[in-house]
Amino acid sequence: MQPLSTRCVIAGGGPAGILLGYLLARAGIDTTVLEKWPDFFRDFRGDTIHPSTMEVLYELGLLDDFLKLPHNEMTRMALHVGGRKVIVADLSHLKTHCPYIAFIPQWDFLNFLSAKAKDFPHFHLLMETEATDLIKENGRVVGVRAKNKDGEFDIRAELTVGADGRHSTVREKGMFEVEELGVPIDVLWFRIGRGDVDDKQSLGYLEKGHALVMLDRREYWQCAFVIEKGAFDAIKARGLDQFRQSVVSLTHMPESALAEVDSWDKVKLLSVGVDHVRHWAKDGVLLIGDSAHAMSPIGGVGINYAIQDAVATANILVPAFRKNDLSLDALKQVQGRRQKPVLRMQKLQVFMQDKIIAPLLHSKDEFKMPWFLKFFAALPILRRIPARIIGIGFGPEHVTIDFSPIQ
C-alpha cells in the first residue's frame, strides 16, 4: 500500500482519540484517527457521561444535539449497604448546564462525535486499521506503521498521539516507563433483564463479601460484579447457580431477571489495572487517556478524564501546530497540565479499593455501614462533596481557544 501523510496521526478511536481528532480537524489541522475495530460496538466500554464532559460539549456547541440521543439521567448516586439505601452523591446542586450523569452506550457517544468530526474535511477516520509500530528518524517519532485488511503501510505525521488504551501499542513501541499501582479487584461483566419494579436510581450494592454496580442501559442492566483479583476460577468452580444466587440476593430482583446468564460465556472477566506513565511525551509522540494513565472503574471517571486530556491537548497544541512548534517542550505541557488531576483521582480510587472494597470482599461477617456513609445519610449537604469529585473531577478543562480554522 502507498504511504499516507498527515499532520497528526492518532492511534485509538476511543473518547480521547475521537474528540482530539474532532478538535484538531475543526481547527483546520489535517488529522487521521486509527480504530482497529470495524465499529465502535465494544460492550466493555463505560456508559457514563459526566457533567464536566457535557460542559465541554456545551462550549463546543454540541450539547443540544448530544442530548437528543436516547439516554437516561441520574441526579443522585445511591448505594444499598447491608439492605439500607444511602444517597452518597447529589449532583443536582452542580453549577453546570447538565447537573446529572447521562447514561448512554459509549458506541453511541463515539458515533455521535465521529459524525460531527466528519463535517470537517481535515478529519480522516480509518476503521479496521491499527498502529503496529512507530516510525523513528534521528531519535524522533515521525509517524506509525499501520495495518488494515489490505496490508501494512506507513503514515507519516508531524505528531503521533497514543490514545489506544491501557494496552497501548504506541506506549509499548515508544518504550514509555509505566508505574503500576496495586489493584486488589477484578470485575465480572454481564447483563440482566429489566423489571417493572426496578429502582432506576440504583447504582451499587454492598453486602457481606459482595459488591455490584448496575448501569442503566434502558432495555437491560449492565452489571459489574466486583471480585477479588484472581478469584474468577474459584467462582466458576462453585457453579453458575451459586453465582446467579449471589446477584439475586444482592439486588432482591427475581431469579427470572438472571435468565439470560445461562452460561459462563455470558460473564466476561475484566482485569482491573491502575497505572500511569512517568513521562507522557517524547520527541514527536504524546500519550493521553488510558494510554497515559489507566483508571480504576470506581466512579466511572475514566471516559471523562480522557475527554479532559483531549481538551487540554487541543488547547495547548493547536497554537503549537499553527506556529509549527511541536517541540518536546510543547508536548510536555500536556502532562504538566493534566498529571496532577489524574494522580489525585488515582490516589482516591486506590484508597477506595484498598480500604473499603477489598476488606468488604474478604469479610465473612455482616457488612456494617462505614462511618462516612452514615454522615451522608444524616447530613444531606455532604452529598455535594462526592458529587463534585465524581461529576466535575479535579482540574476540569474548558475550551479556551478559538478552534475555527485560520483563513
C-alpha positions as CSV (number, residue, x, y, z in Angstrom):
1,M,0.0,0.0,0.0
2,Q,1.0,3.6,-0.6
3,P,2.2,5.6,2.4
4,L,0.0,8.3,3.8
5,S,0.9,11.7,5.2
6,T,-1.0,13.8,7.7
7,R,-0.1,16.5,10.3
8,C,-1.3,14.4,13.3
9,V,-2.0,10.6,13.5
10,I,-3.9,9.4,16.5
11,A,-3.9,5.7,17.4
12,G,-7.2,4.7,19.0
13,G,-10.8,5.7,18.3
14,G,-11.9,6.0,21.9
15,P,-13.3,9.2,23.6
16,A,-9.8,10.8,23.8
17,G,-8.8,10.0,20.3
18,I,-12.1,10.9,18.5
19,L,-12.5,14.2,20.4
20,L,-8.9,15.2,19.9
21,G,-9.3,14.4,16.2
22,Y,-12.5,16.5,16.1
23,L,-10.9,19.4,17.7
24,L,-7.8,19.4,15.6
25,A,-9.7,19.0,12.3
26,R,-12.1,21.7,13.4
27,A,-9.1,24.0,13.7
28,G,-8.0,23.1,10.2
29,I,-5.2,20.7,11.1
30,D,-5.1,17.6,9.0
31,T,-5.7,14.6,11.3
32,T,-6.0,10.9,10.9
33,V,-7.5,8.6,13.6
34,L,-7.0,4.9,13.5
35,E,-9.6,2.5,15.0
36,K,-8.7,-1.2,14.8
37,W,-12.3,-2.5,15.0
38,P,-14.9,-2.2,12.2
39,D,-17.2,-0.3,14.5
40,F,-17.4,1.2,18.0
41,F,-19.5,-1.5,19.5
42,R,-17.3,-2.6,22.4
43,D,-19.5,-3.9,25.2
44,F,-16.8,-3.3,27.8
45,R,-16.7,0.4,27.3
46,G,-18.2,2.6,30.0
47,D,-21.6,4.3,29.7
48,T,-21.4,7.4,32.0
49,I,-21.0,10.9,30.6
50,H,-20.4,13.2,33.5
51,P,-21.4,16.9,33.8
52,S,-17.8,18.0,33.1
53,T,-17.9,16.3,29.7
54,M,-21.3,17.8,28.9
55,E,-20.0,21.2,29.8
56,V,-17.2,20.7,27.2
57,L,-19.9,19.7,24.7
58,Y,-21.8,22.9,25.5
59,E,-18.7,25.0,25.0
60,L,-18.3,23.4,21.6
61,G,-21.9,23.9,20.6
62,L,-22.6,20.1,20.6
63,L,-24.7,19.7,23.7
64,D,-28.2,20.2,22.2
65,D,-27.6,17.5,19.6
66,F,-26.0,15.2,22.1
67,L,-29.0,15.4,24.4
68,K,-31.2,14.3,21.5
69,L,-29.6,10.8,21.7
70,P,-31.5,8.3,23.8
71,H,-30.1,8.4,27.3
72,N,-31.0,8.2,31.0
73,E,-30.2,10.8,33.6
74,M,-29.1,10.2,37.1
75,T,-29.0,13.1,39.6
76,R,-28.4,11.0,42.7
77,M,-26.0,8.2,43.2
78,A,-27.3,5.5,45.6
79,L,-25.7,2.7,47.4
80,H,-27.5,-0.2,49.0
81,V,-25.4,-1.1,52.1
82,G,-26.5,-4.0,54.2
83,G,-30.0,-3.7,53.0
84,R,-30.2,0.0,53.6
85,K,-30.3,2.6,50.8
86,V,-28.0,5.6,51.1
87,I,-27.7,8.5,48.8
88,V,-24.0,9.2,48.5
89,A,-24.0,12.0,45.9
90,D,-26.5,14.6,44.8
91,L,-25.4,16.2,41.5
92,S,-28.5,18.5,41.2
93,H,-26.5,21.2,43.0
94,L,-23.7,21.4,40.5
95,K,-23.4,24.7,38.7
96,T,-23.3,23.2,35.2
97,H,-25.7,23.1,32.2
98,C,-26.3,19.4,32.9
99,P,-26.2,18.6,36.7
100,Y,-26.6,14.9,36.3
101,I,-24.8,11.9,34.8
102,A,-26.0,10.8,31.4
103,F,-26.1,7.0,30.8
104,I,-25.5,6.4,27.1
105,P,-23.7,3.4,25.5
106,Q,-20.2,4.6,24.6
107,W,-20.6,3.4,21.0
108,D,-23.5,5.9,20.6
109,F,-21.3,8.6,22.0
110,L,-18.4,7.8,19.7
111,N,-20.7,7.5,16.7
112,F,-22.0,11.0,17.6
113,L,-18.6,12.5,17.9
114,S,-17.2,10.9,14.8
115,A,-20.2,12.0,12.7
116,K,-19.6,15.6,13.9
117,A,-15.9,15.3,13.1
118,K,-16.6,14.1,9.6
119,D,-18.2,17.5,8.8
120,F,-14.6,18.8,8.7
121,P,-12.5,17.9,5.6
122,H,-9.3,17.6,7.6
123,F,-10.7,14.7,9.7
124,H,-10.0,11.2,8.5
125,L,-11.2,8.1,10.4
126,L,-9.7,4.8,9.2
127,M,-11.7,1.9,10.7
128,E,-10.2,-1.6,10.9
129,T,-6.8,0.0,11.0
130,E,-4.3,-0.2,13.8
131,A,-0.9,1.1,14.6
132,T,1.6,-1.7,14.9
133,D,4.8,0.2,15.3
134,L,6.4,3.7,15.4
135,I,8.5,5.2,12.6
136,K,11.6,6.9,14.0
137,E,14.2,9.1,12.3
138,N,17.1,10.6,14.2
139,G,15.6,9.8,17.5
140,R,12.3,11.4,16.7
141,V,8.9,9.7,16.0
142,V,7.7,10.7,12.6
143,G,4.6,8.5,12.2
144,V,3.3,5.0,12.6
145,R,3.4,1.7,10.8
146,A,-0.2,0.7,10.3
147,K,-2.1,-2.4,9.3
148,N,-5.6,-3.0,7.8
149,K,-7.2,-5.9,5.9
150,D,-5.3,-4.9,2.7
151,G,-1.8,-5.0,4.3
152,E,0.7,-2.8,6.0
153,F,1.6,0.8,5.2
154,D,3.2,3.9,6.7
155,I,1.5,7.0,7.9
156,R,3.9,9.9,8.2
157,A,3.0,12.7,10.7
158,E,4.4,15.7,12.5
159,L,2.8,14.4,15.7
160,T,1.8,10.9,16.7
161,V,-0.7,10.6,19.6
162,G,-1.2,7.3,21.5
163,A,-4.9,7.1,22.6
164,D,-5.1,3.4,22.2
165,G,-5.9,2.4,25.7
166,R,-4.3,0.6,28.6
167,H,-2.7,-1.9,26.3
168,S,-1.3,0.8,24.1
169,T,0.9,-0.2,21.2
170,V,2.2,3.3,21.0
171,R,3.2,3.2,24.6
172,E,4.9,-0.2,24.2
173,K,6.8,0.6,21.0
174,G,7.8,4.0,22.4
175,M,9.2,2.3,25.4
176,F,7.5,4.6,27.9
177,E,8.1,3.8,31.5
178,V,4.9,2.8,33.4
179,E,4.3,2.8,37.1
180,E,1.8,0.1,38.2
181,L,-0.4,0.8,41.2
182,G,-1.5,-2.3,43.0
183,V,-5.2,-3.3,42.4
184,P,-6.9,-5.9,44.6
185,I,-10.0,-6.3,42.4
186,D,-11.3,-7.6,39.1
187,V,-14.8,-7.2,37.6
188,L,-17.2,-9.7,36.1
189,W,-19.3,-8.0,33.3
190,F,-22.8,-9.3,32.4
191,R,-26.3,-8.1,31.7
192,I,-29.6,-8.9,33.4
193,G,-33.2,-8.1,32.4
194,R,-35.3,-5.2,33.4
195,G,-38.4,-5.4,35.7
196,D,-41.3,-3.2,36.4
197,V,-40.1,-2.6,40.0
198,D,-36.5,-1.6,39.1
199,D,-35.1,1.3,41.1
200,K,-33.7,3.4,38.2
201,Q,-31.6,5.5,40.5
202,S,-29.7,2.4,41.8
203,L,-26.0,2.5,41.4
204,G,-24.4,-0.1,43.7
205,Y,-24.9,-2.8,46.2
206,L,-22.5,-3.6,49.1
207,E,-23.2,-6.7,51.2
208,K,-21.2,-9.3,53.1
209,G,-18.4,-10.4,50.7
210,H,-20.0,-8.9,47.6
211,A,-20.1,-5.7,45.6
212,L,-22.2,-5.0,42.5
213,V,-22.6,-1.9,40.3
214,M,-25.6,-1.6,37.9
215,L,-25.5,0.6,34.8
216,D,-28.8,1.6,33.3
217,R,-28.9,0.7,29.6
218,R,-32.6,1.3,29.3
219,E,-33.6,-2.2,28.0
220,Y,-31.4,-4.0,30.5
221,W,-29.0,-3.6,33.4
222,Q,-25.3,-3.8,32.6
223,C,-23.7,-5.2,35.7
224,A,-20.2,-5.1,37.1
225,F,-19.7,-7.7,39.9
226,V,-16.6,-6.9,41.8
227,I,-14.4,-9.8,42.9
228,E,-11.0,-10.3,44.5
229,K,-8.3,-10.3,41.8
230,G,-7.6,-13.7,40.5
231,A,-10.8,-15.2,42.1
232,F,-12.8,-15.9,38.9
233,D,-11.7,-19.6,38.6
234,A,-12.8,-20.3,42.1
235,I,-16.2,-18.6,41.5
236,K,-16.7,-20.7,38.4
237,A,-15.8,-23.9,40.3
238,R,-18.6,-23.2,42.7
239,G,-21.1,-23.1,39.8
240,L,-23.2,-20.8,37.8
241,D,-26.3,-21.3,40.0
242,Q,-24.4,-20.0,43.1
243,F,-23.1,-17.0,41.1
244,R,-26.7,-16.1,40.0
245,Q,-28.0,-16.6,43.5
246,S,-25.4,-14.1,44.8
247,V,-26.6,-11.5,42.4
248,V,-30.3,-12.2,43.2
249,S,-29.6,-11.9,47.0
250,L,-27.8,-8.6,46.4
251,T,-30.3,-6.9,44.2
252,H,-33.5,-8.5,45.6
253,M,-34.6,-9.0,41.9
254,P,-36.5,-12.1,40.8
255,E,-34.5,-15.0,39.6
256,S,-36.1,-14.7,36.2
257,A,-34.0,-11.5,35.7
258,L,-30.9,-13.7,35.6
259,A,-32.3,-16.0,33.0
260,E,-30.0,-14.5,30.3
261,V,-26.9,-15.5,32.3
262,D,-27.3,-19.2,31.3
263,S,-23.6,-19.9,30.7
264,W,-20.2,-18.6,31.8
265,D,-19.8,-17.4,28.2
266,K,-22.2,-14.6,29.2
267,V,-19.9,-13.5,32.0
268,K,-16.8,-11.7,30.9
269,L,-13.7,-11.1,33.1
270,L,-12.4,-7.6,33.1
271,S,-8.9,-7.3,34.6
272,V,-8.7,-4.0,36.5
273,G,-5.5,-2.1,36.4
274,V,-4.4,1.3,37.6
275,D,-1.2,2.8,36.3
276,H,0.4,5.9,34.9
277,V,3.3,6.7,32.6
278,R,6.1,8.7,34.1
279,H,6.7,10.8,31.1
280,W,3.8,11.2,28.6
281,A,5.8,12.7,25.7
282,K,8.9,12.0,23.7
283,D,10.1,13.8,20.5
284,G,7.2,13.5,18.1
285,V,4.9,11.4,20.2
286,L,2.4,12.0,23.0
287,L,0.2,9.7,25.2
288,I,-3.2,10.7,26.5
289,G,-6.2,9.0,28.1
290,D,-5.8,5.4,29.3
291,S,-2.5,5.1,27.3
292,A,-1.0,7.6,29.7
293,H,-3.0,6.7,32.9
294,A,-5.3,3.7,33.2
295,M,-8.0,4.5,35.7
296,S,-10.0,2.2,38.1
297,P,-13.7,1.8,37.2
298,I,-14.5,3.3,40.6
299,G,-16.6,6.4,40.0
300,G,-16.8,5.8,36.3
301,V,-14.5,8.7,35.6
302,G,-12.2,7.1,33.0
303,I,-14.1,8.4,30.0
304,N,-14.4,11.9,31.4
305,Y,-10.7,12.2,32.3
306,A,-9.8,11.0,28.8
307,I,-12.1,13.8,27.4
308,Q,-10.4,16.3,29.7
309,D,-7.0,15.2,28.3
310,A,-8.2,15.7,24.8
311,V,-9.4,19.2,25.5
312,A,-6.2,20.2,27.2
313,T,-4.1,18.7,24.4
314,A,-6.0,20.7,21.8
315,N,-5.9,23.9,23.8
316,I,-2.1,23.6,24.0
317,L,-1.2,22.0,20.7
318,V,-3.4,23.8,18.2
319,P,-1.4,27.0,18.7
320,A,1.8,24.9,18.5
321,F,0.7,23.5,15.2
322,R,-0.1,26.9,13.9
323,K,3.4,28.1,14.9
324,N,5.0,24.9,13.6
325,D,6.4,24.4,17.0
326,L,5.8,20.8,18.0
327,S,8.9,20.6,20.2
328,L,9.2,18.2,23.1
329,D,8.8,21.2,25.5
330,A,5.4,21.9,23.8
331,L,4.3,18.3,24.2
332,K,5.4,18.2,27.8
333,Q,2.9,21.0,28.6
334,V,0.1,18.5,28.3
335,Q,1.4,16.3,31.1
336,G,2.2,19.5,33.1
337,R,-1.5,20.4,32.8
338,R,-3.1,17.1,33.4
339,Q,-0.9,15.0,35.6
340,K,-1.9,16.5,39.0
341,P,-5.7,16.0,38.5
342,V,-5.1,12.4,37.2
343,L,-2.8,11.4,40.2
344,R,-5.2,12.9,42.7
345,M,-8.1,10.9,41.3
346,Q,-6.0,7.7,41.1
347,K,-4.9,8.2,44.7
348,L,-8.5,8.4,45.7
349,Q,-9.5,5.4,43.7
350,V,-6.7,3.3,45.2
351,F,-7.8,4.3,48.7
352,M,-11.4,3.2,48.0
353,Q,-10.2,-0.1,46.6
354,D,-7.7,-0.9,49.4
355,K,-9.6,0.5,52.4
356,I,-13.3,-0.2,51.6
357,I,-13.8,-2.6,48.7
358,A,-11.1,-5.2,49.3
359,P,-11.9,-5.6,53.1
360,L,-15.6,-6.0,52.1
361,L,-14.8,-8.8,49.7
362,H,-12.6,-10.5,52.3
363,S,-15.3,-10.2,55.0
364,K,-17.3,-13.2,56.2
365,D,-19.3,-11.1,58.7
366,E,-22.3,-9.0,58.1
367,F,-21.2,-5.8,56.4
368,K,-21.7,-2.7,58.6
369,M,-22.2,0.7,57.1
370,P,-18.9,2.7,57.2
371,W,-18.9,5.8,59.4
372,F,-18.7,8.2,56.5
373,L,-21.8,6.8,54.8
374,K,-23.7,7.4,58.0
375,F,-22.7,11.0,57.7
376,F,-24.1,11.2,54.1
377,A,-27.4,9.7,55.5
378,A,-27.6,12.1,58.4
379,L,-26.3,15.3,56.6
380,P,-27.5,15.5,53.0
381,I,-25.4,18.6,52.4
382,L,-22.3,16.4,52.5
383,R,-23.5,14.6,49.3
384,R,-22.3,17.6,47.4
385,I,-18.7,16.7,48.0
386,P,-18.6,13.3,46.1
387,A,-21.0,14.9,43.6
388,R,-18.3,17.5,42.8
389,I,-15.5,14.9,42.8
390,I,-17.3,12.5,40.5
391,G,-19.3,14.8,38.4
392,I,-16.7,17.5,37.8
393,G,-13.4,15.9,38.9
394,F,-10.1,17.5,39.8
395,G,-8.9,20.2,37.4
396,P,-11.7,20.2,34.8
397,E,-10.8,21.6,31.4
398,H,-12.6,24.2,29.3
399,V,-12.4,25.3,25.7
400,T,-10.0,28.2,25.9
401,I,-9.1,28.9,22.3
402,D,-10.9,29.5,19.0
403,F,-11.0,26.3,17.1
404,S,-12.1,27.9,13.9
405,P,-9.6,27.4,11.0
406,I,-7.3,30.3,10.3
407,Q,-8.2,31.6,6.8
